[in-house]
Amino acid sequence: MRVTHLITRLIVGGAQENTLATINGLRQQPGLEIKLIAGPTIGAEGSLEPAAARIPGLLTIVPELVRPLHPLKDFLALRQLVRLLRAQKPDIVHTHSGKAGILGRMAARRAGVPHIIHHIHGPSFGDFQGSLANAIFTGAERYVGRFTNHFFCSAAAMTRLYLAAGIGRPEMYTRIFSGFRLEPFLLAQNDLALRQQLGLAPEHFVIGKIARIFKLKGHADLLAAFAQLLPKAPHARLLFVGDGSLRADIENQARELGVFNKVVFTGLVPPGEVARYVGIMDCLAHLSRREALSRALPQALAAAKPVVAFDFDGADEVCLENETGFLVRTGDLTTVTQRLLQLANDPGLREKFGRHGQAFVRENFSVEKMVADQYQIYMKLAGRPEPTTRSTP
């Protein structure tokens, strides 16, 4: 059975890492031939294209497939996608992200692909964008939803959002947590040499954040809460892991708040190195305002680190209040500060949350489970019996 995945771009990000992990796992399953189509990767977020390109014959780049709305390029991208899919003749097209999700499903239908799956890693519509863009994406999602056979969601919150928008039926949705390699995080240690390299002392209470430095990711809110925390917890430090187009703005905000010398910016960190940085954190704070379910949350929990998160989208499916961390009403920086102070002053509570979180992630976030769940749906859609034995990635 031939399966083609489509994604808008292969930046260093959760949806992209999920896609490559899925592809690598599915390539080990019997009877599958996997292809990947993506747009060009540009920007400060880094690229996963080299990882995909190492697999012979896997990746095709469509230069016109770009993230912003661009009528001419969108038309050209659609035409090229139809050509590629007609040539590849997949049995299933599995799309990811907003632009590739819409154009890819339209192309799949025009190319006569029998089964179309869309993977919702985060909402493509909502009040996080302008009214015109929101109307366009909502209308487009409703249109392509008519000929989508199944939806994968990284959080149940996405199912509720899309159903409320009149897209699909409940039985068309399957929640599949975004799995990742657990072992590096399960084995992560508080590497004092890495702390020293970053200017962090053993006694510092390190609040970590892993995300592209981009709008709606919560860096500005976390800086504001951190500035409120410091007078009460002068041993606190803030560690930003990642890079992005708004880094200069966030650095300027840190200077204006007088906390710049208490904040560490790592810059871009390869995905394989992230676990080392999680290991030196005492907790993770993720104050994003738009995301289905950030991989940073289960990654931190896998390393037995408690989490603090805004109650955005699917955060409550992993940040379990008073079990794995603290869930805070979005925008409530006073409570964020109080919760961080509570964790800073209570190592026992940090250990308790971390232990519970690690057990939760072990059960739900392995790559093997993620791949097996998707493979099962593939077989069901195609009307084929699932083999009784299956290799694991």
Secondary structure as UniProt FT lines:
FT   STRAND          2..7
FT   HELIX           14..26
FT   TURN            27..28
FT   TURN            30..31
FT   STRAND          33..38
FT   TURN            44..45
FT   HELIX           49..53
FT   TURN            56..57
FT   STRAND          59..61
FT   TURN            63..64
FT   HELIX           71..88
FT   STRAND          92..96
FT   HELIX           98..110
FT   TURN            111..112
FT   STRAND          115..120
FT   TURN            127..128
FT   HELIX           131..145
FT   TURN            146..147
FT   STRAND          150..153
FT   HELIX           156..164
FT   TURN            165..166
FT   HELIX           170..172
FT   STRAND          173..175
FT   HELIX           183..186
FT   HELIX           192..197
FT   TURN            198..199
FT   TURN            202..203
FT   STRAND          205..210
FT   TURN            215..216
FT   HELIX           219..229
FT   TURN            230..232
FT   TURN            234..235
FT   STRAND          236..242
FT   TURN            245..246
FT   HELIX           247..256
FT   TURN            257..258
FT   HELIX           260..262
FT   STRAND          263..265
FT   HELIX           271..273
FT   HELIX           274..279
FT   STRAND          283..286
FT   HELIX           296..302
FT   TURN            303..304
FT   STRAND          307..310
FT   TURN            313..314
FT   HELIX           315..317
FT   TURN            322..324
FT   STRAND          325..328
FT   TURN            330..331
FT   HELIX           333..344
FT   HELIX           347..364
FT   HELIX           367..382
//
